Amino acid sequence: MKLSIVSPIYKAENFIDKLVFEIQKSMIALNVDYEIILVDDRSKDNSWQKMKELSQKNANIKSLRLSRNFGQHPAIIAGLSQAKGEWIIVMDCDLQDQPKEIVNLYNKAQEGFEVVQARRKNREDSFLKKLSSKLFSKVYGYFTDTKYDNEIANFGIYNKKVINSILEISDYIKFFPLFVEFVGFKSTSITVEHAPRDSGTTSYGFSKLVSLAFNTIISFSNKPLKLFVKFGMIISLISFCVGLYYIYQAIHNEIAVLGFTSIIVSIWFLSGVIITTIGVAGIYIGKIFDQTKNRPVYIIDEIHGS
């Protein structure tokens, strides 16, 4: 099989038919063997019923349903585990990733690239989402000493060996674009049109975006721990210098009454630093605990189709 198209599905009952129709148009243009793998991340609407109907009508469509809502990126990994194509397309279901661009991605890959990612031109997202994405790219780049392009998301075409390498990554926290960056291989990107969301609203609220960003940074970087070590050393150095100054004043009888305010401020400040440092260390220990439990990041409940 030449192409597999993997798309995580959540609350997509109103546009899943159009998604499949547009993908099929691109497949006709390419004239290659293909399969469409739709992964229902336990939607609360009728997406799963629509997916089953599509699988019954079209032998090229395989529909998976997860046992509960695991999140977008575990759903992507679940779909990738079922993909049989030599080339694999990953795209969101909301039609902001336009299926017509699959042809351009595939043709670019035939020039000798193993990864071709879609760089979104004039992103049709809300101001908050664009701002949070840009902030995440800056913060992530700082903490990992890498460059992360916030114009690139999941949409792209990937050689089977790239996907096999990604599936071997055992990290409990899953974030597909960063896995692609991590495994390497010969890659490039092309500029694509980014469409407005076909209907409904994104399932990524502000709190979910913050949580995803926080978990991803903690999973991919230990720089926060290093920063707190440096910060603690700076505080210790400042305290040592201040201590020497007070000793000098005491020797020369320049201290009349010790300041109550300075003592209270010092106690509260240093207590805050200590508690924060312990908290950050505790978070990392918690992530280690989650990783060592080795629980599956997704569970497939049902499979319909080829």
Secondary structure, 3 states (H helix, E strand, C coil): CCEEEEEEECCCCCCHHHHHHHHHHHHHHHCCCEEEEEEECCCCCCHHHHHHHHHHHCCCEEEEEECCCCCHHHHHHHHHHHCCCCEEEECCCCCCECCCHHHHHHHHHCCCCCEEEEEEECCCCCHHHHHHHHHHHHHHHHHHCCCCCCCEEEEEEEEHHHHHHHHCCCCCCCCHHHHHHHHCCCEEEEEEEECCCCCCCCCCCHHHHHHHHHHHHHHHCCHHHHHHHHHHHHHHHHHHHHHHHHHHHHHCCCCCCCCHHHHHHHHHHHHHHHHHHHHHHHHHHHHHHHHHHCCCCCCEEEEEEC
